Each structure stands twice: as structure tokens, then as C-alpha cells.
């Protein structure tokens, strides 16, 4: 294979797909990126058997063919080459040659036949959604995913595809984020758990735009096509907990709180709270919400703000981190907080929207 | 810390379990009594009355051997609940004399009487009063050793047992230690004593005078501690329970009736031990993030396996579930199992984050069960899976 293309294009292409390479795999081919020539372009693929990414870059191909090269090495070389045409070629010993002006590098590759192809995903269960909508859906749920590797099922986000909408759910068993969004061209019903890593990589690509993202769901894989990049991920196998059971059906108190001010105050109080398991106590006194945090080693914090309250006064403690993570992504001026008692779960929702729900469990007040 | 003026008591109940049994059953008075956990071949002596000790019987001796040494001894099954309640009464008497009380076992405690002894007319008068109070309230005798530190107090109690009272003052230490065999110092075991003997050190006094550099070379970091012991220097404080640092882990173990690989029996024992560990966690307001098991095989090799769990817990069932998973993996080893244990580690204080999927009823249930058990005795109320089984109650004691 022999082809030339702009350094910038090749560099960005390989850099993008190489994010699917987790690290130093014991199997060398999994650390390599596959480069295949097509008409007028090069197709770049990286796949570590969990996550795969693919994209194309414009190129002029003089000898068709394919090669694989260690992703890390070629990215590092391309990063510092001058802004000019790069010629990439391979010999029969799989030695990859990269030339650019007066630079000439030979990197040891591996036979392309060893490269594992991305799995085929049938197209019978799929939908389309805009970049902006998908970006928000992920942003508003991904923070509640559990980092606990011992419970694999919670290290991903549940996607439920319905007739014309998706429901996306994350929980780490202390809080739960549920977001719904309309989708287009939905075909088939599906429910699957997508690893956080795939959604992190997808989010990097997504912008605040109306361009479409196409999503295909298979039994054990999911595929996203966005901005000319294909992301294929293994799904997490198993039964997601029955999250609907823990959504409070009714409540006795409802607070309407200005989101931005609330966020600023919780953030400040958490400077003290972080020394005490992040615990922050919320107390209503009429139409004021008083926030206090205390730590034996640090000191005390006191904040208050004006709210609108329906129902009796209440005192309840929450993990400040759980509050700030929701308030930073809710995206509305006001939030509702629906509460019953200091031991019951609280529900938070954006004012004026009914597509987003956050449920969080309190902490002991003590 | 200036330790010159400390007044430390070591209170040790005399043949505690055996004396309680003699008190409860007058027929046993003045007779050799052996208290055992259960009268099985593998049982060990929990306690022996002074009459039985005359025949060479001592605690921790296999029951079979004790029965050979003293065939006429009255053998009594232990009553752990009773011993615990008597123990609590005795320690609460002691608390009238000082709040600096360190309970070192069910029948022994250290008391820091520095500054408080004078209020009772001096150390010896205070000790006499404590002994009298215990005798009149519980009809039991004890021995009190008094010294400027814990080590010497323990030594003093050992000199005048039973029903004794002995004080070793700082100025008496050099003379006493010059002839005292090193094995009499609490904390020096047979191995260390033998090593010291090979270095020509046989008395506490000679240990105190030994070259610290040589001790450090032979015993490493323990060297200095040994030299201090030999000199009768002991700064270790009396630490009451409320000042004690949070434990790093809690565990319960059980030696099985016979070596086994019976999964039903092992699971059952594991469940029992998990409940015991969970009860202690709840009692201390702690939550475990790590659950472990210990197995000891027929050949006495011991293995431990542990796993970090998602949410810190104080629930017996949650601990059991993890312990059981660990057991299943460990059972791939084909050797018969002699001992099984459950441990809880990575302990956290109870700043508790409630879980969305927790069953709030379980938490309430545990609280109610704990309340009943603390009133009517350990495991009066237990999970149904532990019903219809022999009582497995254990107590720890130091010989």
C-alpha cells in the first residue's frame, strides 16, 4: 500500500480512533491501528475487542492495500511532523514507512490479516437522534454511573428504545438519573447496557448541532455513527436493577430552588463537607433553605437562600457531590426538589421540563 | 510522658469461670472443677479451679489430657452468658474507682489509679476496697497487682495469686528483677526466652542491662522494647474503650467439630459467624467495605481470602453473601477444612449513605434483633437458617 494525505488529516484520524485502544494489550495487534486504502481515502480502524472506532481521511492512493502500525508510535510521530503532505507505505515485511518533507521514519508493523475486524451489527433495531440531544442525554445521566468494577452491570448506562423515544438510566445505587428524549426513525424495541467508556468517547465527538447520529443495537454490541466516525462497543451483559421501583411515587414537600445559586452555595459548603464524607444538611425555615456542613477537623459552613416551599419544614442530609453533579448539568434556571422524610429518597427535576428525573438517597443526619 | 508517678492496677479474677460454677453449685465447692466448651474429644479446658490446677490441669489444655490428669474432676459445660454478665458487674464496680479502665479480657482489667488512689487512702487501701466490693457483690475473689506500669502490675498480680494483693514500687524493681526469670515477664514467650538464654540472658535484670545494639541486631525493632521490659520501664498507657482507636478489622472464627468439606455445614457456620461479625459492627457503629474468610485445613495451613464490596455494610446477610462466594472459590482446594472464619475490614464510621435498593426493613429488623439479643443473650433471636442447631456460643479469654 502507498498513499499520500495531509499530515493534519491523518494525525487527527488516527488520534481519534486510537482512543479505542485501552492500553498495552498483551496481544500486540490490539495496540495497532489498521489503515486500509479505499478510493480517494484511507479507512482507519482501532479495536481492543471491547471498544472499536473507525473513520476515513481523504488521501490519494497510488498502490491499494492495507497495513497495521502501533497507534501510539505513529500518533507521536505525526504529532510533530511539519504541516505538509505525508506519504505512508508498507513493505512485504510489514515495515511501515512514513515520509514528510525531509523526515523519513520506518516503524515495525504487523500483518493486517491478524487485525480483528469490527463486529457486524444488523440494522433491524436502530434510531436517529441529533448530536445536541444525544450529548445532553449522556451528560445528564453518565455522572450517576457506578465506578465500582465489582458490579459490572452498574458501570454502564441503560438504554431503552421505545416507539419514538429513548429512555436512558444510570445508577450507582445511591442515586439514579433518568432522561428521556424523542428519537427519529426508530425501528424495533431494545434494551441494553452501554459501558461508560463508549459513552465517554462518543461524547467527545458530539457538538451542539442538529446533525444526526445513527444508533444500531444488536444482542451484544451497539454501534454509533456520528460525524463520520463509527463507534462499536460491547454491551454489558446482565439484568439492570429494577429502577422504577425506587422512583418515589408521591411526596409531601416540594421546594422550588434557583439552580445556579443553589449550586454555588452547595459547592462552597462542600469545601467543609468534603472532610466529613461530603455530608451537607439541608433545612427549610419557612421560605428559606439553610445549608450547613460540619467537620471536626475543619470547621463549619452555613449558607442560606430563598426558595418556594409547599408543605411542612424538613431537615435532610445529602452527599454534596450528588447535588452538585446534578445541578451542574440540569440546564434550567430552577429545580424542583420533592421530599417526604429525612430517610426517604428525594427527587429532583428541572422546572418546566418533564424529561429528566434525578432520585437521590439521603445520608444519616446524626 | 512522665511516667514516674503512675499507679497502675491489674485486676485478675481468680479461676474466673470455675469460681462462678462453684458459686452457682455448692456441691462443687472445694472440689477440682474443669469447665469445658463442650464435652467433645476436641474440646479444650476453658478454666480449671485451683483444686484442679493442683493436678496439673490448666486452661487451653485439651480436655482429653485434663481428664487423664484429674479423672475425679467435676466437668462442667461453660455458661458464657452468665460469665459475661458477671464480668460486666465487676467492671462496673471498678469504674467507681477510675474512669481509666482497660478491659483486657473477660476476667482481667488494667486500671490507671494515678491521682485517684489517694482519694481512697492510697493504692493499697483502694485495692482492698475493690476486692471487698467484688467479694460482697459477686462472692468471688480476685488478685490485684500494683505497679508503676502495666508490665510490673501484671507481674505483681502473678506473684500473689489467688486472692492476693501485691505492690511493686519503682525502687523495688532492680532488686526483684535481678533474680526474676525472663519468662515471668508478660509478653516474653518461650521462643524469645530460649533465644535470650542462648545469649546468656536469663533474668529480667540481665535483660535490662544488655547491650541494646546487640538486642536490636537479634530481635530487630523488638530489641528496644525488650530492653525496656528488662528494666521494668513501661510507658504503655491504660486505654479505656472510649479512647481506643477504631479497630482495623473484626473477625470471628470457629474450629469445626471434625475436619469437613460438607458445603451445608460450612455455609451454615459461615452464616452464623457473619451474623456475629455484623452484630459487633452494629454495636460499634461501624460499616465494613471489605469481607474476608479464613480457612485452616487439616494440615494446619491457613489461608485468607477477601473482597471489597460495593457498599459498606453492617448487615449479616450481606456479609454472608460475599463470604459464601469467597468460600466457593476457596473450596476448589480439595483439603478438608478444620477451621473457618469471617472477617470484616476497611471499617468506616457510620456516616451512612442510604442506598436506593436497600431494604429499609432489614435495617429496622437488625436493630430490633440486636435489642432482643443484648437483653436475652447472644443469638436468642437468629435467622431461620440458623434454627435447630446446636448452640455455638464462644467466649474469648486469656489464660
Interface residues (C-beta under 8 A of the other chain):
Chain A: X146 X148 X150 X151 X171 X173 X174 X175 X176 X241 X246 X276 X277 X279 X319 X343 X345 X359 X361 X362 X363 X364 X366
Chain B: X307 X308 X309 X310 X311 X350 X351 X352 X353 X354 X355 X356 X357 X360
